[in-house]
Amino acid sequence: MNRIHFCIATAVAVASPAMAAPDGPAILAADLPVVVITGTAEHPERTADSDISTLLSKMPGYSVAQGGGVSGLPVVNGLADDRIKIRVDGMELTSACANHMNPPLSYIDPGQVGQIDLVAGVTPVSAGGDSIGGTITVTSAAPFFARAGEGWRTRIKLGASAKSVNDGVNASVSASAADDSTSIGYTAAYARGHSYEDGNGERVLGSMFESINQAVTLALRGSAGQLTLRAGVQHIPYQGFPNQYMDMTDNTARHANLAYAGRFGWGDFDASVYWQKTEHDMGFFTPERTGMMPMTTRGSNAGYVVKAAIPLASGTLRIGNEFHRFRLDDFWPAVPGSMMMGPNTYVNVNDGMRDRAAVFGEVETRHDARWLSLLGARWEWVRMDAGAVQAYGTGMMNAADAAAARAFNARERRRDDGNLDLTALARFTPSEGATYEFALARKTRSPNLYERYSWGRGTMAMTMTNWFGDGNGYVGDIDLKREAAATLAVTADWHGGGEKGWFVRVNPYFSKVADYIDVDVLGTFNPYMKMSTRGTLLRFANHDAKLYGTNLSWRLPLLAQGAYGSIALTGNAAWSRGTRRDGGDLYRIMPLNALLALEHELGRWSSQLDVRAVARKDHVDLRRLEPVTAGYALVGLRTAFQAQKHVRLTAGVSNLFDKAYADPLGGVYLSGLKAQGGALRPLPGYGRAFELGMNVEF
């Protein structure tokens, strides 16, 4: 049965309503506040991705801020990371790291994904709270069941791929055994890559990684509904971060979640409960960047979601209750013999607590054949607290941190926020060939634990809190206010010719954010003591801001299905700006960019030639010393062949002409600065990459 979502137009219009390779995850682009049905398109997707965040890269307004090989941070219309609600198999996961090296999307491999939903900007209250940028929902492959009367059946899927630019390899396996009421499944995925090469053929130091994911599933279904239990473990032995001062030396996470879905005479009922624990370590592990500074983080997430959908005479009522509990301990063991990093353990976050409880309700109404509306409200209570902290020591080299610890410990640290979200969405369909959508919302987000409770004032301590990849140092503020965004969006969609026909979608949006959590400048320093470059010391601070832009997407059939196959021109473009009320640009705002693709289908073959063009980024955040980056265009070519019913082969090349460029959202190349000296420069992008892949099912 198809899943039906009432979604929103605030940002993401794509080249097709849903995109997936036949053997890959379905990607549902919730680009319109309309009823959207999950489907698949027949063109090939990228063949050798190790990072889930890149699977959404075809959507306008969506970008990825580069981190490690499996830890990119999603950016939607200029809003990134914690400003986007991310759920993985119903679990709300929180980065347990001062550098956000383990963001939520890093906890599942692309080979394990069944579907990705993206709802951007003005999200329905049922899609999540504590966010102002949208919601990404990732779901593992659905449990496999046999048909009634077939008895027990088995299914095995194998996948493998390779990428030349970093000698990367990906492998995945899933195995299931099921009858018509019971399903047992196991999945495993492995990804590894060496440090990648840029367009000049130079190695980008400290960008290697390795990731291992395993999960088991038990599902039971009957007349009362379906009960699904999932449990898994992840191990990342190492992951380099060339735009951070630290690398990941281990990340071990375990999770379990239990979900129930049932349909009754009065409506649909869904409930889930989950638990996840992360043990995370940072330091140095490679000759490409050496050092000695152990850092340890322990984080745990737990919660539940209960919701119901009740049919009404002219629509649907949705109500729900959620709770999320996050605990965090972040400490840095002393380094024997070091005058600065000792003699005590540096306690960065002690007994950090962030609890959220929420209730919501929304009404979807079909007024007539032309008008559909959605009105919703959500109330969240957020409680945060943290225990006493300590510096490495009280000597001269630790004087700034010791004084900051005393001041922090003397404060009342508990904070309670009451957050109200409101949404009003409408769709008007005057004819079969046009729809118009209007959206208005108030969305809120409370600070994360590091924004509120990071306290160190020494330069080294401040640079250890930084998930922005900008080489600067940060300190928190206990008195930060929550962000409140008022967003207005309109989408016009003209279309014709059915599923394989033409369409044009345009989506302007505007957001005014009260108390946007940005920064104030406290001072400057020289990264790695290199006198040739400069960084800034920053305090998280509330400032009013605004973000606005336009997204455009289209599809134009050029050749109908025939002896030469079918050809279509697809693409999208996005332009966005973000500024502070008191002047200056916001950080990590993607410049004007466009994706043009020529898609060809002929029998078992499906191919794509695409060009991604990005304009010069000269609207930069001067407070963070964000680098200016030049414009560029990258050419890609991909093809897929369905060799047999259950065998699919893929091949492709990215950055065909080996263009040297800098990622506008990649931050700065810190590992290169430490090893090579000179000036601090933007992080280089990936050079030419040949990719091969194969998927087999039996």
C-alpha positions as CSV (number, residue, x, y, z in Angstrom):
1,M,0.0,0.0,0.0
2,N,1.4,3.4,-0.9
3,R,2.2,5.8,1.9
4,I,0.4,9.1,1.5
5,H,1.9,12.3,3.0
6,F,0.5,15.8,3.2
7,C,3.6,17.9,2.6
8,I,4.9,21.3,1.8
9,A,6.3,23.5,-0.9
10,T,8.6,25.6,1.1
11,A,11.7,24.6,-0.5
12,V,12.4,21.5,-2.4
13,A,11.0,21.1,-5.9
14,V,12.7,18.2,-7.7
15,A,13.1,16.8,-11.2
16,S,10.6,14.1,-10.4
17,P,8.1,13.5,-7.6
18,A,10.2,10.5,-6.3
19,M,13.6,9.3,-7.4
20,A,15.2,6.0,-7.0
21,A,17.2,3.4,-8.8
22,P,15.3,0.1,-9.0
23,D,17.7,-1.4,-6.5
24,G,18.1,1.7,-4.4
25,P,16.2,3.7,-1.9
26,A,13.0,5.5,-2.8
27,I,13.6,9.2,-2.3
28,L,10.3,11.0,-1.7
29,A,10.8,14.7,-2.3
30,A,8.1,16.4,-0.2
31,D,8.2,19.4,-2.4
32,L,4.6,20.5,-2.3
33,P,1.8,20.8,0.3
34,V,-0.1,18.1,-1.7
35,V,-0.8,14.5,-1.4
36,V,2.4,12.9,-2.7
37,I,2.6,9.2,-3.4
38,T,5.9,7.3,-3.2
39,G,7.2,6.0,-6.5
40,T,10.3,5.3,-8.5
41,A,12.0,6.7,-11.5
42,E,13.9,4.7,-14.0
43,H,17.1,6.7,-14.3
44,P,20.3,5.6,-12.5
45,E,21.4,7.1,-9.2
46,R,24.9,7.7,-8.0
47,T,26.6,4.3,-7.8
48,A,29.1,4.5,-4.9
49,D,27.9,6.8,-2.2
50,S,28.9,6.1,1.4
51,D,27.1,9.1,2.9
52,I,23.3,9.1,3.0
53,S,23.2,12.9,3.0
54,T,24.5,13.0,-0.7
55,L,21.5,10.9,-1.9
56,L,19.3,14.0,-1.7
57,S,21.7,16.1,-3.8
58,K,19.3,16.3,-6.8
59,M,16.8,18.4,-4.9
60,P,16.9,22.2,-5.4
61,G,17.6,24.1,-2.3
62,Y,19.4,21.1,-0.7
63,S,23.2,20.9,-0.2
64,V,25.7,19.1,1.9
65,A,28.3,20.7,4.2
66,Q,31.2,18.3,3.9
67,G,32.5,16.6,7.0
68,G,34.0,13.1,7.1
69,G,33.4,10.4,4.5
70,V,30.0,9.4,6.1
71,S,29.2,12.5,8.1
72,G,28.1,15.3,5.8
73,L,25.6,17.8,7.3
74,P,22.4,18.5,5.3
75,V,21.6,22.1,4.4
76,V,18.1,23.1,3.2
77,N,17.5,26.7,2.0
78,G,20.5,27.9,4.1
79,L,19.4,26.1,7.3
80,A,21.6,23.2,8.4
81,D,22.4,20.5,11.0
82,D,20.3,20.9,14.2
83,R,17.9,23.2,12.4
84,I,16.7,20.2,10.4
85,K,14.7,17.5,12.2
86,I,16.2,14.1,11.3
87,R,14.6,10.8,12.1
88,V,16.1,7.4,11.4
89,D,13.6,4.5,11.7
90,G,11.5,6.7,13.9
91,M,14.4,7.6,16.2
92,E,15.4,11.2,16.9
93,L,19.2,11.0,17.1
94,T,21.4,13.8,18.5
95,S,25.1,14.5,17.6
96,A,27.1,13.4,20.6
97,C,30.2,15.4,19.7
98,A,31.3,19.0,20.0
99,N,32.2,18.8,16.3
100,H,29.1,17.0,15.2
101,M,31.2,14.2,13.7
102,N,28.3,11.7,14.3
103,P,25.2,13.5,12.9
104,P,22.0,11.5,12.7
105,L,22.4,10.6,9.0
106,S,25.8,8.9,9.7
107,Y,24.1,6.1,11.7
108,I,22.8,4.2,8.6
109,D,24.5,3.2,5.4
110,P,22.9,3.9,2.0
111,G,22.8,0.2,1.4
112,Q,20.4,-0.2,4.3
113,V,18.0,2.6,3.2
114,G,14.5,1.8,1.9
115,Q,13.1,5.4,1.7
116,I,14.0,9.0,2.4
117,D,11.4,11.7,2.9
118,L,12.3,15.4,2.8
119,V,9.8,18.0,4.0
120,A,11.4,21.4,3.8
121,G,10.7,24.8,5.4
122,V,7.0,25.0,6.4
123,T,6.6,21.5,7.7
124,P,3.3,20.1,9.1
125,V,3.4,19.9,12.9
126,S,3.0,16.1,12.6
127,A,6.4,15.9,10.8
128,G,8.3,17.1,13.9
129,G,9.2,20.0,16.0
130,D,12.3,21.6,17.6
131,S,13.5,22.6,14.0
132,I,13.0,25.6,11.7
133,G,14.5,24.1,8.5
134,G,12.5,21.0,7.7
135,T,12.4,17.3,8.4
136,I,14.3,14.4,6.9
137,T,12.9,10.9,7.6
138,V,15.0,7.8,6.8
139,T,13.4,4.4,6.8
140,S,15.2,1.1,6.5
141,A,14.0,-1.3,3.8
142,A,10.6,-2.6,4.8
143,P,10.3,-6.1,6.2
144,F,9.8,-8.8,3.5
145,F,6.7,-11.0,3.8
146,A,5.6,-14.0,1.7
147,R,2.1,-14.1,0.1
148,A,-0.6,-16.0,1.9
149,G,-0.3,-19.7,1.3
150,E,3.3,-19.6,0.0
151,G,4.8,-20.8,3.2
152,W,8.3,-19.7,4.2
153,R,10.4,-17.9,1.6
154,T,13.9,-16.4,1.5
155,R,15.3,-13.3,-0.1
156,I,18.9,-12.2,-0.4
157,K,20.3,-9.0,-1.8
158,L,23.9,-8.3,-2.4
159,G,25.5,-4.9,-3.4
160,A,29.0,-3.8,-4.2
161,S,30.6,-0.7,-5.6
162,A,33.9,1.0,-6.0
163,K,35.1,4.6,-6.5
164,S,38.5,5.6,-7.9
165,V,39.0,9.1,-6.3
166,N,39.6,7.6,-2.9
167,D,40.0,3.9,-3.6
168,G,36.6,3.6,-2.0
169,V,34.7,0.4,-1.6
170,N,31.1,-0.2,-0.5
171,A,29.5,-3.6,0.2
172,S,26.1,-4.5,1.6
173,V,24.1,-7.7,2.2
174,S,20.5,-8.2,3.3
175,A,18.9,-11.6,4.0
176,S,15.3,-12.3,5.0
177,A,13.2,-15.3,5.7
178,A,9.4,-14.9,6.0
179,D,6.0,-16.4,5.7
180,D,2.8,-14.3,5.4
181,S,2.9,-13.2,9.1
182,T,6.5,-13.4,10.3
183,S,9.6,-11.8,8.9
184,I,13.2,-12.2,10.1
185,G,15.9,-10.1,8.5
186,Y,19.6,-9.2,8.7
187,T,21.5,-6.4,7.0
188,A,25.1,-5.4,7.0
189,A,27.0,-2.7,5.2
190,Y,30.7,-1.8,4.9
191,A,32.3,1.4,3.5
192,R,35.9,2.4,3.3
193,G,37.8,5.1,1.6
194,H,41.4,6.5,1.6
195,S,42.0,10.2,1.5
196,Y,40.5,11.5,-1.7
197,E,42.3,13.4,-4.5
198,D,41.3,16.9,-5.7
199,G,41.1,18.1,-9.3
200,N,44.9,18.8,-9.2
201,G,45.6,15.2,-8.4
202,E,46.7,16.2,-4.8
203,R,45.7,14.1,-1.8
204,V,43.4,15.9,0.6
205,L,45.1,14.9,3.8
206,G,43.2,13.3,6.7
207,S,40.0,12.4,4.7
208,M,40.1,8.6,5.0
209,F,37.3,6.7,6.8
210,E,35.8,3.2,7.5
211,S,32.3,2.4,8.6
212,I,30.5,-0.9,9.5
213,N,26.7,-1.1,10.1
214,Q,24.7,-4.2,11.1
215,A,21.0,-4.5,12.0
216,V,18.4,-7.3,12.6
217,T,14.7,-7.0,12.1
218,L,11.8,-9.1,13.5
219,A,8.3,-8.2,12.2
220,L,4.9,-9.7,12.9
221,R,1.7,-8.8,11.2
222,G,-1.9,-9.9,11.4
223,S,-5.4,-8.5,11.5
224,A,-4.5,-6.2,14.4
225,G,-1.6,-4.5,12.5
226,Q,2.1,-4.9,12.3
227,L,4.7,-5.0,15.0
228,T,8.4,-4.3,14.0
229,L,11.4,-4.7,16.2
230,R,14.8,-3.4,14.9
231,A,18.1,-3.5,16.6
232,G,21.6,-2.7,15.3
233,V,25.2,-1.7,16.0
234,Q,27.5,0.7,14.2
235,H,31.3,0.8,14.4
236,I,33.4,3.5,12.8
237,P,37.0,2.6,13.6
238,Y,38.3,5.9,12.2
239,Q,37.1,8.9,10.2
240,G,39.2,11.9,9.2
241,F,37.9,15.4,9.1
242,P,40.2,17.7,7.0
243,N,38.1,20.8,8.0
244,Q,38.3,20.1,11.7
245,Y,41.1,20.3,14.3
246,M,40.4,16.7,15.4
247,D,39.6,13.3,13.8
248,M,37.3,10.5,14.9
249,T,39.3,7.6,16.4
250,D,36.2,5.5,17.2
251,N,32.4,5.7,17.2
252,T,30.5,2.7,18.5
253,A,26.7,3.0,18.7
254,R,23.9,0.6,19.5
255,H,20.2,1.0,19.0
256,A,16.8,-0.7,19.3
257,N,13.3,0.5,18.4
258,L,9.9,-1.1,18.5
259,A,7.1,0.2,16.2
260,Y,3.4,-0.7,15.9
261,A,1.1,0.3,13.1
262,G,-2.6,-0.6,13.0
263,R,-5.8,0.3,11.2
264,F,-9.0,0.3,13.1
265,G,-12.6,1.2,12.4
266,W,-12.1,4.7,13.9
267,G,-8.7,5.3,12.1
268,D,-5.0,4.6,12.0
269,F,-2.8,4.3,15.1
270,D,1.0,4.3,15.2
271,A,3.3,4.0,18.2
272,S,7.1,3.6,18.6
273,V,9.6,3.5,21.4
274,Y,13.4,3.7,20.9
275,W,16.8,3.7,22.6
276,Q,20.3,4.6,21.2
277,K,23.7,4.9,22.8
278,T,26.9,6.3,21.4
279,E,30.5,5.9,22.6
280,H,32.6,8.5,20.7
281,D,36.3,9.2,20.7
282,M,38.4,11.9,19.0
283,G,42.1,12.3,18.6
284,F,44.6,11.6,15.8
285,F,45.2,8.3,14.0
286,T,47.1,8.9,10.8
287,P,50.6,10.2,9.8
288,E,48.7,12.7,7.6
289,R,47.9,14.6,10.7
290,T,49.6,13.7,14.0
291,G,49.1,14.8,17.6
292,M,48.1,13.7,21.0
293,M,44.8,14.9,22.6
294,P,42.2,12.3,23.6
295,M,38.6,13.4,23.8
296,T,35.7,11.2,24.9
297,T,32.0,11.6,24.5
298,R,29.1,9.4,25.7
299,G,25.6,10.2,24.5
300,S,22.2,8.4,24.8
301,N,18.9,9.0,23.1
302,A,15.5,7.5,24.2
303,G,11.9,8.4,23.5
304,Y,8.5,7.5,22.1
305,V,6.0,8.7,19.6
306,V,2.3,8.0,19.7
307,K,0.0,9.3,17.0
308,A,-3.4,8.7,15.4
309,A,-5.1,9.7,12.2
310,I,-8.9,9.9,12.4
311,P,-11.1,10.3,9.3
312,L,-13.5,13.2,9.3
313,A,-16.4,13.9,7.0
314,S,-14.2,16.1,4.7
315,G,-10.7,15.2,5.7
316,T,-8.5,13.8,8.5
317,L,-7.6,14.8,12.1
318,R,-4.1,13.9,13.2
319,I,-3.1,14.0,16.9
320,G,0.0,12.9,18.7
321,N,2.3,12.9,21.7
322,E,6.1,12.6,21.7
323,F,8.9,12.5,24.2
324,H,12.7,12.6,23.6
325,R,15.4,12.3,26.2
326,F,19.1,13.1,25.5
327,R,22.0,12.7,27.9
328,L,25.6,13.8,27.2
329,D,29.0,13.5,29.0
330,D,32.0,15.1,27.2
331,F,35.4,14.9,28.9
332,W,39.1,15.1,27.8
333,P,41.5,12.8,29.6
334,A,44.8,14.4,30.8
335,V,47.8,13.8,28.6
336,P,50.8,12.5,30.8
337,G,53.7,14.9,30.8
338,S,51.7,17.8,29.2
339,M,51.8,21.1,31.0
340,M,48.7,22.3,29.2
341,M,46.6,19.2,29.0
342,G,46.7,18.1,32.6
343,P,47.0,17.1,35.4
344,N,43.2,16.9,35.6
345,T,40.6,15.6,33.2
346,Y,39.0,18.5,31.3
347,V,35.2,18.2,31.9
348,N,33.5,19.9,28.9
349,V,29.9,18.8,29.5
350,N,29.0,17.0,32.7
351,D,25.6,15.2,33.0
352,G,24.2,17.2,30.1
353,M,20.4,16.9,29.9
354,R,18.0,17.9,27.2
355,D,14.4,16.6,27.5
356,R,11.5,17.4,25.1
357,A,7.8,16.6,25.5
358,A,5.4,17.5,22.8
359,V,1.7,17.3,21.8
360,F,0.3,18.2,18.4
361,G,-2.9,18.3,16.4
362,E,-3.7,19.1,12.8
363,V,-6.7,19.0,10.5
364,E,-6.5,18.3,6.8
365,T,-9.6,19.4,5.0
366,R,-10.8,18.8,1.4
367,H,-13.1,21.8,0.9
368,D,-14.1,21.0,-2.6
369,A,-12.5,19.6,-5.8
370,R,-10.1,22.6,-6.0
371,W,-9.1,23.5,-2.4
372,L,-7.2,21.5,0.2
373,S,-6.0,22.9,3.5
374,L,-4.0,21.9,6.5
375,L,-4.0,23.7,9.9
376,G,-1.9,22.5,12.8
377,A,-0.5,23.4,16.2
378,R,2.3,21.9,18.3
379,W,3.4,22.7,21.8
380,E,6.8,21.6,23.1
381,W,8.4,21.8,26.5
382,V,12.2,21.7,26.5
383,R,14.2,21.3,29.7
384,M,18.0,21.6,29.7
385,D,20.6,21.3,32.5
386,A,24.3,20.5,33.0
387,G,26.5,19.7,36.0
388,A,29.7,21.3,37.3
389,V,32.8,21.3,35.1
390,Q,36.6,21.6,35.5
391,A,39.6,22.8,33.5
392,Y,42.8,20.7,32.9
393,G,44.4,22.6,35.8
394,T,44.8,25.9,37.6
395,G,48.2,26.9,36.4
396,M,49.1,29.9,34.2
397,M,48.6,28.0,30.9
398,N,45.0,27.1,32.0
399,A,44.2,30.4,33.8
400,A,41.5,31.4,31.3
401,D,39.7,28.0,31.4
402,A,40.0,27.8,35.2
403,A,38.3,31.2,35.6
404,A,35.6,30.2,33.1
405,A,34.9,27.0,35.0
406,R,34.5,28.8,38.3
407,A,32.1,31.3,36.7
408,F,30.1,28.5,35.0
409,N,29.8,26.5,38.2
410,A,28.5,29.5,40.1
411,R,25.6,29.9,37.6
412,E,22.1,28.5,37.8
413,R,22.2,26.3,34.7
414,R,18.7,24.8,34.3
415,R,16.7,26.3,31.5
416,D,13.1,25.6,30.4
417,D,11.6,26.7,27.1
418,G,7.9,26.5,26.0
419,N,7.8,26.4,22.2
420,L,4.7,26.9,20.0
421,D,4.6,25.8,16.4
422,L,1.8,26.8,14.0
423,T,1.3,25.9,10.4
424,A,-1.3,26.9,7.8
425,L,-1.0,25.2,4.3
426,A,-3.3,25.4,1.3
427,R,-3.5,23.9,-2.2
428,F,-5.5,25.3,-5.0
429,T,-6.1,23.2,-8.2
430,P,-7.9,25.3,-10.8
431,S,-7.3,22.8,-13.6
432,E,-5.7,19.5,-14.4
433,G,-2.5,21.3,-15.5
434,A,-1.9,23.6,-12.6
435,T,-1.6,23.7,-8.8
436,Y,-0.8,26.6,-6.6
437,E,0.3,26.2,-3.0
438,F,0.5,28.6,-0.1
439,A,2.2,28.1,3.2
440,L,2.7,30.1,6.4
441,A,4.2,28.8,9.6
442,R,5.8,29.7,12.9
443,K,8.6,27.1,13.8
444,T,10.8,27.1,16.9
445,R,14.1,25.5,18.0
446,S,15.8,25.6,21.4
447,P,19.6,25.7,21.6
448,N,21.6,22.4,21.7
449,L,23.7,21.5,24.7
450,Y,27.0,22.8,23.2
451,E,25.4,26.2,22.2
452,R,24.2,26.6,25.8
453,Y,26.8,24.9,27.9
454,S,30.2,24.9,26.3
455,W,32.2,27.1,28.6
456,G,36.0,27.0,27.9
457,R,37.7,30.4,27.2
458,G,41.2,29.3,26.4
459,T,41.9,29.3,22.7
460,M,42.5,25.5,22.5
461,A,39.4,24.7,24.4
462,M,37.3,27.0,22.2
463,T,38.5,25.5,19.0
464,M,37.4,22.0,20.2
465,T,33.8,23.2,19.9
466,N,33.2,23.7,16.2
467,W,30.8,21.8,13.9
468,F,31.1,24.5,11.2
469,G,34.4,23.5,9.6
470,D,35.6,27.1,9.7
471,G,38.7,26.8,11.8
472,N,37.4,29.2,14.5
473,G,36.7,28.7,18.2
474,Y,33.3,28.8,20.0
475,V,32.0,29.2,23.5
476,G,28.3,28.9,24.6
477,D,25.9,31.1,26.5
478,I,23.6,29.7,29.2
479,D,21.1,32.6,28.5
480,L,20.6,31.9,24.8
481,K,16.9,32.2,23.7
482,R,15.2,29.8,21.4
483,E,14.9,30.5,17.7
484,A,11.5,31.4,16.3
485,A,11.1,31.4,12.5
486,A,8.1,32.9,10.6
487,T,8.1,31.5,7.1
488,L,6.0,32.3,4.0
489,A,6.2,30.2,0.9
490,V,4.4,29.9,-2.4
491,T,4.7,27.2,-5.1
492,A,3.3,27.2,-8.6
493,D,3.3,23.8,-10.5
494,W,2.4,23.6,-14.2
495,H,2.4,20.1,-15.7
496,G,1.0,17.9,-18.4
497,G,1.4,14.5,-20.1
498,G,1.1,12.3,-17.1
499,E,3.9,10.7,-15.1
500,K,6.4,10.9,-17.9
501,G,5.2,14.3,-19.1
502,W,6.5,17.8,-18.6
503,F,6.4,20.1,-15.5
504,V,7.7,23.4,-14.3
505,R,7.7,24.3,-10.6
506,V,8.8,27.5,-9.0
507,N,8.9,28.1,-5.3
508,P,9.9,31.5,-3.7
509,Y,10.1,31.6,0.1
510,F,10.9,34.0,2.9
511,S,11.8,33.4,6.6
512,K,12.3,35.9,9.4
513,V,14.0,34.3,12.3
514,A,13.8,36.0,15.7
515,D,16.8,35.2,18.0
516,Y,18.6,33.3,15.3
517,I,21.6,31.6,17.1
518,D,24.6,33.2,15.4
519,V,27.8,34.6,16.9
520,D,29.6,37.6,18.4
521,V,33.3,38.1,17.9
522,L,35.4,37.9,21.1
523,G,38.9,38.0,19.7
524,T,41.4,36.5,17.2
525,F,44.1,33.8,17.1
526,N,46.5,32.1,14.8
527,P,45.4,28.5,13.9
528,Y,48.3,26.0,14.6
529,M,50.3,29.1,15.6
530,K,50.8,29.8,11.9
531,M,51.4,33.6,11.7
532,S,50.3,33.5,8.1
533,T,46.7,32.9,8.9
534,R,44.0,34.0,11.3
535,G,40.9,32.6,13.1
536,T,38.3,34.2,15.3
537,L,37.1,33.4,18.8
538,L,33.3,33.5,18.9
539,R,30.4,33.4,21.4
540,F,27.1,31.9,20.4
541,A,24.6,34.8,20.5
542,N,21.0,35.6,19.5
543,H,20.5,38.0,16.5
544,D,17.5,38.5,14.3
545,A,18.0,37.2,10.8
546,K,16.2,36.6,7.5
547,L,16.5,34.0,4.8
548,Y,14.9,34.1,1.4
549,G,15.3,32.6,-2.1
550,T,13.7,30.8,-5.0
551,N,13.8,27.1,-6.1
552,L,13.0,26.0,-9.7
553,S,12.7,22.6,-11.2
554,W,11.5,21.2,-14.5
555,R,11.1,18.2,-16.8
556,L,10.8,18.4,-20.6
557,P,10.4,15.3,-22.8
558,L,12.5,15.6,-26.0
559,L,11.9,12.2,-27.5
560,A,9.0,9.8,-26.8
561,Q,9.6,6.1,-26.4
562,G,10.6,4.6,-29.7
563,A,13.4,2.8,-31.5
564,Y,15.9,5.2,-30.0
565,G,14.4,5.1,-26.6
566,S,13.1,8.2,-24.7
567,I,15.1,11.3,-23.9
568,A,14.1,14.0,-21.4
569,L,15.7,17.2,-20.2
570,T,15.4,17.6,-16.4
571,G,16.9,20.0,-14.0
572,N,16.6,22.4,-11.1
573,A,18.1,25.7,-9.9
574,A,18.3,27.3,-6.5
575,W,19.1,30.8,-5.3
576,S,19.2,31.8,-1.6
577,R,20.4,34.6,0.7
578,G,20.7,34.9,4.5
579,T,21.5,38.1,6.4
580,R,21.5,39.4,9.9
581,R,19.3,42.3,10.9
582,D,22.4,44.2,12.2
583,G,24.3,43.6,9.0
584,G,26.4,40.9,7.4
585,D,25.7,37.5,5.7
586,L,24.9,34.3,7.4
587,Y,27.3,31.4,7.3
588,R,27.1,28.4,4.8
589,I,24.5,29.9,2.4
590,M,24.9,28.2,-0.9
591,P,25.4,30.5,-3.9
592,L,23.3,30.3,-7.1
593,N,23.5,26.8,-8.4
594,A,21.8,24.6,-11.1
595,L,21.7,21.0,-12.2
596,L,21.0,20.2,-15.9
597,A,20.5,16.6,-16.8
598,L,19.8,14.7,-20.1
599,E,18.2,11.4,-19.3
600,H,17.9,8.5,-21.8
601,E,16.1,5.2,-21.5
602,L,16.3,2.3,-24.0
603,G,15.2,-1.1,-23.1
604,R,17.3,-2.3,-20.2
605,W,19.5,0.7,-20.4
606,S,19.0,4.0,-18.5
607,S,21.7,6.7,-18.7
608,Q,22.2,10.3,-17.6
609,L,24.5,13.1,-18.6
610,D,24.5,16.0,-16.1
611,V,26.1,19.3,-15.4
612,R,26.2,20.9,-12.0
613,A,27.0,24.6,-12.1
614,V,27.8,26.7,-9.0
615,A,28.3,30.5,-9.0
616,R,31.1,32.3,-7.2
617,K,30.4,32.6,-3.5
618,D,31.1,36.2,-2.5
619,H,28.4,36.7,0.1
620,V,30.3,35.3,3.0
621,D,30.2,35.6,6.8
622,L,33.0,38.0,7.7
623,R,32.7,37.3,11.4
624,R,33.7,33.7,10.8
625,L,36.2,34.7,8.1
626,E,34.3,32.5,5.6
627,P,36.4,32.1,2.5
628,V,35.3,33.3,-1.0
629,T,35.1,30.5,-3.5
630,A,35.2,30.6,-7.3
631,G,32.4,29.4,-9.5
632,Y,32.7,26.0,-11.3
633,A,30.8,23.5,-13.4
634,L,31.1,19.7,-13.0
635,V,30.1,17.2,-15.6
636,G,28.9,13.7,-14.7
637,L,27.9,10.6,-16.7
638,R,26.1,7.6,-15.4
639,T,24.5,4.5,-16.8
640,A,22.8,1.4,-15.6
641,F,22.0,-1.9,-17.2
642,Q,19.4,-4.4,-16.0
643,A,21.3,-7.5,-17.1
644,Q,18.8,-10.0,-15.8
645,K,15.6,-9.7,-13.7
646,H,17.6,-9.6,-10.5
647,V,21.0,-8.3,-11.6
648,R,21.7,-4.6,-12.1
649,L,25.1,-3.1,-13.2
650,T,25.9,0.5,-12.8
651,A,28.9,2.7,-13.9
652,G,29.6,6.4,-13.9
653,V,32.1,9.2,-13.7
654,S,31.8,12.3,-11.6
655,N,33.8,15.5,-12.3
656,L,34.5,14.1,-15.8
657,F,37.1,16.8,-16.7
658,D,38.9,16.6,-13.3
659,K,38.0,20.2,-12.4
660,A,39.9,21.7,-9.5
661,Y,37.4,23.6,-7.3
662,A,36.5,24.5,-3.7
663,D,33.3,23.4,-2.1
664,P,31.4,26.6,-1.1
665,L,30.1,24.9,2.1
666,G,33.2,22.8,2.8
667,G,34.8,25.2,5.2
668,V,38.6,25.4,5.4
669,Y,41.4,22.9,4.8
670,L,42.9,22.6,8.4
671,S,44.8,19.3,7.9
672,G,46.5,20.9,4.9
673,L,47.5,24.0,6.9
674,K,49.0,21.9,9.7
675,A,51.0,19.7,7.3
676,Q,52.0,22.2,4.6
677,G,51.8,25.6,6.2
678,G,51.1,28.7,4.0
679,A,47.7,30.4,4.0
680,L,44.5,28.9,5.2
681,R,42.4,28.0,2.1
682,P,39.0,26.6,1.3
683,L,38.6,22.8,1.4
684,P,39.3,21.3,-2.0
685,G,36.5,19.4,-3.7
686,Y,36.6,15.9,-5.1
687,G,38.5,15.3,-8.3
688,R,37.4,12.9,-11.1
689,A,35.9,9.7,-9.8
690,F,35.1,6.6,-11.8
691,E,32.4,4.4,-10.2
692,L,31.3,0.8,-10.7
693,G,28.5,-1.0,-9.0
694,M,26.5,-4.2,-9.0
695,N,23.3,-5.3,-7.2
696,V,22.1,-8.9,-7.2
697,E,18.9,-10.3,-5.7
698,F,17.9,-13.9,-5.4
